[in-house]
Amino acid sequence: MTSERPWAYSAFRVEVRGSRRLSPRFLRLTLAGESLRHFAPWGLDQRIKIVLPLSGGGIAEFGLLDEPTPHPSEWYSRWRALAEAERNVLRTYTPSAIRSEQGEIDVDFFLHEPAGPASAWAASARPGDQLVVTGPDARMGRTGYGIHWNPGEARRFLLVADETAYPAVRNILRSLAPEAHADVLLEVTDHADDVLSQDAPRNANVRVSIRGKQPETGVETAVRDWGETRGTMARDDGEFYAWLAGEAGSITRVRRYLTRDLGISKERVAFLGYWRVGGPLVG
């Protein structure tokens, strides 16, 4: 049963319930709110928007908290019209866990150096701090909005990701059937802060590369190495599917290599730019 709402996402008022360091560079915040009982537990690479509080606290008035939540074509344009100092910072994340029945979600923050607004806020967040997230509303039924992972009947996978996409990779790996196989190519900073390999399932072959400072990043080199040994097989395999997520420039180049150089069908390569060198992807 679905409710009459203008689109698939809703705004949820939440507060920080707890925080836990997963590693020196990863911080998990548990966000809680009664309205999260309507948060749809689709998981996978589900995108949500974190609406950070203003420096003095609170959310500016731009229609986001109207009930029902309006379509972004309405509230986003009003947000853009605000003076920069008067509008909340927006960032996109993927929940690492969803517990709708408890009114909770977990969000893992990679703490960038130097810290951006989201990293700085997360590092200083304390229980009781209030903010807003937008995410899928179960009252709309399963719409699939905000999910790029759509492998169909595929059973063999290539996952390529940097730290910003680790929560999505972890969710995806949990969803794979036991008979599936995934080659997972991860990229980390020079700190080698890898918090995913340790709990990867047995059917995932994980390789971790250092990003480095060359124009071609570590994971791009790893993809080329993968292509030399498995590219032809992947091109001709109707049950192959690739999923790429991370820095927009690097991921675009990886996709181009897979589709143009290796000849893998574009329909079997999903890609998401989570950030770009020099700044975030806000929209």
Order of alpha helices (4+ residues) and beta strands (2+ residues): beta-beta-beta-alpha-beta-beta-beta-alpha-beta-beta-alpha-beta-beta-alpha-beta-alpha-beta-beta
